[in-house]
Amino acid sequence: MNILIWTGFFLAMALLLIIARKNLWLALTVAAYTIGIFSLSLTSLWQLTVKTLTEPSTILLAISVGIIPIIGGAMEYGGLLDDIVNNLKMKRRSFMAFSSALIGLLPLPGGALLSAPLIERGGAKIPPRSKTAVNVWYRHVFLLIYPLGALLVTSSMAKINLYTAILYLIPGFLLMVILGYLFVLRKIDDNRPISEHQNNRKLAVPILVILSAPVIHLSLMTVFPDIIQELHLLTGVMISLILAFVLGHIGREDLRPILIKMKPWNFALIILGMFLFLNIFQASKTSQVIADASFSKLFIVIVVGFLLGFATGRVQVPISILLPIYFVQFGAKEMTPMVFALMFFVVYQGYVISPVHPCVSVSLEYFQSGLKDYFKSLAFPTAISVGMAWITGLFLLQ
């Protein structure tokens, strides 16, 4: 029987990794039902599906995540992203790092292609491998602790308070900033100012749009802690969306082309697919069989976490796989904020350097750089980051 369960699990993982290259929500859904078919009845699968699709917190989360790319599309359509580009009075190193990091806060499809022109403008004479490394590394540095990024959904799945998780991830964030400077930015010789003029008003408007959602979310959670958190999130992103339309002078007739370009339904469906996978996995016999394999915490969190991040070029998919395994083998109470932060950080390192990560591939194409040179630029900072996580895990995951 165990052989059959393991067969279903590995088949599900193979299908997930293959299909995820084209369609992430479909990959999660197919993997979930593949696991379920090998150990659950059709009635149970139907009940779990209904439970997932009718859970208020899940639905609100899916809607909120679906709205976020519309905000980014509206900012691009209304010229607010251009205002950021034209009004950052910084030296080249700071400009390249900050501008790519700021654009990285918006989960835009192909978003690396929006920050790439900023990098190109800030470093016209800089080698392509350095520009590629800056665009990918610093685009994702702030995203590591950004409350509306991958951390939003994965912390919810782990039952960890979002802002508590951010506090535990701050050391990893600071480590990435330092390593990025030592191995990437410091090698850039040309550090002249990028612009002599700065219009603070034009710069403040897009930053207001970007930051309004997390600020409102955190404020409402603090003032109304007993109300479902996802409702606070929905309120925050809706206000941010309204600001993007009003301040970007976008009319109702512009909504259709923005929706067509951003495809927000894909983001919402990914959330539903993730929670469907989690619910079916936990209910299936697969979870118990894997628990009996007795993997160590250190191996699951650090080794498997990094390899899954690297293999998938994703954050949500590896976390979706790791959490059910961890819950079953060690219990939900063992998923502390520190353990989750280590898991998320290590998966994130594999994701950042992965060749199947979309931001990596489009950056390599844009700057006409090679994958080998890219690995040379970021191999050491990535190895140091994972090594520090391993050392931390030796003390905390025994």
ChimeraX attribute file (.defattr): number of C-alpha atoms within 10 A of each C-alpha:
attribute: neighborCount
match mode: 1-to-1
recipient: residues
	/A:1	9
	/A:2	12
	/A:3	9
	/A:4	11
	/A:5	22
	/A:6	17
	/A:7	15
	/A:8	21
	/A:9	23
	/A:10	14
	/A:11	14
	/A:12	22
	/A:13	20
	/A:14	14
	/A:15	17
	/A:16	24
	/A:17	19
	/A:18	14
	/A:19	17
	/A:20	18
	/A:21	15
	/A:22	10
	/A:23	13
	/A:24	24
	/A:25	22
	/A:26	19
	/A:27	25
	/A:28	31
	/A:29	21
	/A:30	19
	/A:31	27
	/A:32	26
	/A:33	20
	/A:34	22
	/A:35	26
	/A:36	28
	/A:37	16
	/A:38	18
	/A:39	19
	/A:40	16
	/A:41	12
	/A:42	12
	/A:43	9
	/A:44	16
	/A:45	21
	/A:46	11
	/A:47	13
	/A:48	18
	/A:49	19
	/A:50	12
	/A:51	14
	/A:52	22
	/A:53	16
	/A:54	11
	/A:55	11
	/A:56	14
	/A:57	15
	/A:58	23
	/A:59	18
	/A:60	19
	/A:61	22
	/A:62	23
	/A:63	21
	/A:64	24
	/A:65	28
	/A:66	22
	/A:67	22
	/A:68	26
	/A:69	24
	/A:70	26
	/A:71	27
	/A:72	27
	/A:73	26
	/A:74	28
	/A:75	27
	/A:76	18
	/A:77	20
	/A:78	20
	/A:79	15
	/A:80	23
	/A:81	23
	/A:82	17
	/A:83	22
	/A:84	22
	/A:85	18
	/A:86	16
	/A:87	19
	/A:88	21
	/A:89	17
	/A:90	20
	/A:91	16
	/A:92	22
	/A:93	24
	/A:94	17
	/A:95	23
	/A:96	26
	/A:97	26
	/A:98	20
	/A:99	22
	/A:100	27
	/A:101	22
	/A:102	20
	/A:103	27
	/A:104	24
	/A:105	23
	/A:106	22
	/A:107	22
	/A:108	20
	/A:109	17
	/A:110	14
	/A:111	19
	/A:112	24
	/A:113	17
	/A:114	18
	/A:115	24
	/A:116	26
	/A:117	16
	/A:118	21
	/A:119	25
	/A:120	18
	/A:121	14
	/A:122	26
	/A:123	23
	/A:124	11
	/A:125	12
	/A:126	15
	/A:127	12
	/A:128	21
	/A:129	24
	/A:130	22
	/A:131	28
	/A:132	31
	/A:133	26
	/A:134	27
	/A:135	31
	/A:136	29
	/A:137	27
	/A:138	25
	/A:139	28
	/A:140	25
	/A:141	26
	/A:142	23
	/A:143	22
	/A:144	22
	/A:145	24
	/A:146	20
	/A:147	22
	/A:148	22
	/A:149	18
	/A:150	20
	/A:151	22
	/A:152	21
	/A:153	23
	/A:154	24
	/A:155	22
	/A:156	17
	/A:157	18
	/A:158	20
	/A:159	15
	/A:160	18
	/A:161	13
	/A:162	21
	/A:163	16
	/A:164	13
	/A:165	23
	/A:166	21
	/A:167	15
	/A:168	17
	/A:169	21
	/A:170	15
	/A:171	12
	/A:172	22
	/A:173	19
	/A:174	13
	/A:175	17
	/A:176	23
	/A:177	16
	/A:178	14
	/A:179	19
	/A:180	22
	/A:181	19
	/A:182	12
	/A:183	17
	/A:184	23
	/A:185	22
	/A:186	12
	/A:187	12
	/A:188	17
	/A:189	12
	/A:190	14
	/A:191	16
	/A:192	12
	/A:193	15
	/A:194	20
	/A:195	16
	/A:196	10
	/A:197	11
	/A:198	15
	/A:199	13
	/A:200	13
	/A:201	10
	/A:202	15
	/A:203	19
	/A:204	15
	/A:205	18
	/A:206	22
	/A:207	15
	/A:208	15
	/A:209	23
	/A:210	24
	/A:211	16
	/A:212	18
	/A:213	24
	/A:214	18
	/A:215	15
	/A:216	19
	/A:217	21
	/A:218	19
	/A:219	14
	/A:220	18
	/A:221	18
	/A:222	10
	/A:223	9
	/A:224	12
	/A:225	12
	/A:226	8
	/A:227	11
	/A:228	13
	/A:229	19
	/A:230	21
	/A:231	17
	/A:232	23
	/A:233	25
	/A:234	22
	/A:235	16
	/A:236	22
	/A:237	28
	/A:238	18
	/A:239	15
	/A:240	24
	/A:241	25
	/A:242	15
	/A:243	21
	/A:244	27
	/A:245	21
	/A:246	13
	/A:247	18
	/A:248	20
	/A:249	15
	/A:250	17
	/A:251	10
	/A:252	7
	/A:253	8
	/A:254	14
	/A:255	15
	/A:256	9
	/A:257	13
	/A:258	20
	/A:259	16
	/A:260	12
	/A:261	12
	/A:262	23
	/A:263	16
	/A:264	22
	/A:265	16
	/A:266	16
	/A:267	22
	/A:268	22
	/A:269	20
	/A:270	23
	/A:271	24
	/A:272	22
	/A:273	27
	/A:274	27
	/A:275	24
	/A:276	25
	/A:277	29
	/A:278	22
	/A:279	19
	/A:280	28
	/A:281	27
	/A:282	17
	/A:283	18
	/A:284	21
	/A:285	19
	/A:286	27
	/A:287	21
	/A:288	17
	/A:289	19
	/A:290	19
	/A:291	18
	/A:292	11
	/A:293	9
	/A:294	10
	/A:295	15
	/A:296	13
	/A:297	19
	/A:298	23
	/A:299	13
	/A:300	16
	/A:301	28
	/A:302	22
	/A:303	16
	/A:304	18
	/A:305	27
	/A:306	22
	/A:307	18
	/A:308	24
	/A:309	27
	/A:310	24
	/A:311	16
	/A:312	23
	/A:313	28
	/A:314	24
	/A:315	25
	/A:316	23
	/A:317	25
	/A:318	25
	/A:319	28
	/A:320	22
	/A:321	19
	/A:322	19
	/A:323	23
	/A:324	25
	/A:325	23
	/A:326	22
	/A:327	17
	/A:328	18
	/A:329	21
	/A:330	15
	/A:331	12
	/A:332	14
	/A:333	8
	/A:334	14
	/A:335	18
	/A:336	13
	/A:337	21
	/A:338	19
	/A:339	19
	/A:340	23
	/A:341	26
	/A:342	27
	/A:343	26
	/A:344	27
	/A:345	25
	/A:346	30
	/A:347	31
	/A:348	30
	/A:349	26
	/A:350	25
	/A:351	28
	/A:352	25
	/A:353	22
	/A:354	22
	/A:355	19
	/A:356	17
	/A:357	21
	/A:358	20
	/A:359	26
	/A:360	24
	/A:361	19
	/A:362	18
	/A:363	26
	/A:364	23
	/A:365	13
	/A:366	17
	/A:367	19
	/A:368	12
	/A:369	19
	/A:370	15
	/A:371	16
	/A:372	9
	/A:373	16
	/A:374	22
	/A:375	16
	/A:376	12
	/A:377	19
	/A:378	22
	/A:379	13
	/A:380	13
	/A:381	22
	/A:382	22
	/A:383	13
	/A:384	14
	/A:385	17
	/A:386	22
	/A:387	14
	/A:388	16
	/A:389	20
	/A:390	20
	/A:391	11
	/A:392	14
	/A:393	20
	/A:394	12
	/A:395	9
	/A:396	13
	/A:397	17
	/A:398	8
